[in-house]
Amino acid sequence: MSSQQKQSLTSALSTDTLSSAWESVTTAEGTDAQTLRILSSHLIVNAPEVLKASHIPPLLSALSNLASSSNLSGLDNTLRRKIFSFYIETSDLTSAGNALGSLRIDNYIGDPSDPYSFTPAEACDVYIQVAECFLEEDESASAETFVGKANQQKADIDPNEGNNWALLLRADTCFARVMDTQRKFLSASAKYYELSQATNDNLEQGDLIVLLGKAATCCILGDAGQLRQRLLTLISSDERLEALNGVDGYEAHYAVVKKMQQKQIIQNKEMEKFTQSLEQHQKAMGASGVTHVDKVVMEHNVLAVQRVYSSIRISALAKILETDGRNAMKIAATMIANKAIEGKIDEVEGLLHFTNETKPTDKELMSKAIESVCLRLNKVAAKAKEEMSNATTVS
């Protein structure tokens, strides 16, 4: 590497010409892989204290060209953190996540003499910050990868040490958010509800109420069936639920949960305020042109009808569902196939016949709800953790 190349880069660091200077010296004839690594190390060591937008592309290029064994006494990680902060300030959260996600972590021993050695808590914090960035951009697949990496460190973190309880809460919340973003609503609801039961004295009750609200949101959006009914029973019996009436964005949840739990007919206009509170992925449009919320309400109303009628004309059902006959029949057929209801459709007569068996009372449902939900949650969490760990190992 010539001194002229180094001087060119050093001079360009204090101007807005770094990108062009970096391109010229790295594409010069005779710039082999070893020279490129030396140039990259030089650029990183001399990186300015205050980054400019023009610095970022060449610095990222330099970082990517480093050999995995390069020892810059942690300067490369320092630079990655600075680039992460730069992107956070400019609200480019995907780029921020990519920058911090490339942080070099050699082991989890926490050796203070090794800048690439992290404690399990330090590594978990990095992975959760990355996951949070991706979740803000609805990039659930990328977030899931880093939640999986964080989960691998949780077993070695003492929840009673320092603020580790908050770190572990963030990790579990990210797990729930990943399930939510991937539209695994009942799994997300169960996890949010578990988190809302946290008893740490440092937690604000308002934060726990919001987690309860998120549990209610995902439960309402979940597929019709026994698990959702048990979750509805569990959430509706929580004495804190009514407090959601005073929480911004959750004012409609109390009434909707109560009506769903009691299997009462819900009109579309009653869902307007609830729908306005939803995130974009929760309002997705299905292939049939029906939003997920509309589908959920129609399925619920079929359950409400089943409670009253042994049979009903498809045309009458369509009026209750506020849709046309063809769609009402499709909704009913899907619910029968998914065992959400028991019945059969007489297409000739245009009738939906329900096979009403003796249903458990709400008290009986409540007595089984906590045990059932916890068992399901543990199975889902264990499976998800295994899948995330496998994915992390492969990557």
C-alpha positions, 0 to 999 in steps of 0.5 A: 500500500502506497503512502499516497493512497493512505494520504488520499484517504486521510485527507478525504475523511475531513471533506465530503469526497471520501466516497470518491477517494475510497473508490479510486484507491480501492479500484486502482491497479494492483490493489489485491485482497491484502492491500484492501484489508490494510486500506480498510484497517487504516480507514477504520482506525482514522475514522472521524469522531463525527460521522457524515452521510458521505462517510458511511458507504466507504466505512461500511465497505471497509468493515466488510473487507476486514478479515475475521481475524483482524484485531483493531482493538475493538475500533471496528465495533466502535465504528459499527456502534457509531454507524448504528447511532447515525442511522437511528438519528436519521430514522433508518432503522433497517440500516441501523439494525444491519449495522449493529447486527454485524457487530463482532462477538467472538465469545460470551465469556465477558473477558474485559481484556478482549474487546470482542468478548461479551457477557451473555447479558451484553450480547443479549442486549445487542441482539434485542436492539437489532430485533427492535429495529427490524420490528419497527420496520415490520421485518419479522424474519430478520427480527426472528433471527436475532430474537433467536440469538438472544434466547440462546443467552437467556439461560445464562443471565441472572434475572436478579442481577442489576437491570437484567429483569428489564433486559429479559422482559424486552427479550420476551416482548420481542418474541411476542412482537415477532409472533404478532407481526407474523400473524400468529395472533393467539401465540402472541396473545398468550405471551403478551398476557403472561408478560402483563402478569409480571410482578417486578416492583420496578414495572409501571402498572401502566406498562402492564396494562398496555401489555394486557391491551396487546394481549386483547388485540391479538386474542380478538384477531385470533382464529375462532376456536377453543383456544381463543375462547379460553383466552377470551375467558381468561382476559375478560376475567382480568379485573384490569381489563376495564382500565383499557377504556382510559388508555389511548388506542385501547378504548374499544377493547373492553367492549369487544372482548366482553361481547366476543367472550359472551358470544354476542353479535357484533356489528361492523360499526362497533369495530371501527374504533378498534380497527383504527387502533391496529397496526398495518400488519393486523389490517391485512387484506386477504386473497378474497378481498376481505380484511382480517378484521372483517373475517374475524368479526364474521367468524365470531358472529357465526359462533354467536348465531350457533348459540341461538339457532339450530339452523339458519338460512344462508340468506339470513346469515348473510344479513347478520354477517353484513356480507353476501350469501356466497361469502357467508356460505364460504365463511361457514364452510371454512369454519366447519372444515377447521372444526371451529363449528360443528354443522353441515350446509344444505346447498339445495335448501340454502340452510346451515345446520348446526350440530349443537352439543352440550357446551361447557359453561363460562365457569368451566371454561375459566377453570380450564383456561389458565392451565390450557393456555399455559400448556399451549404457550409452553409448547409454542414457546419451546417449538419457536425457540427450537426453530429459532436456535436451529435457524441461528445455528444454520446461519 
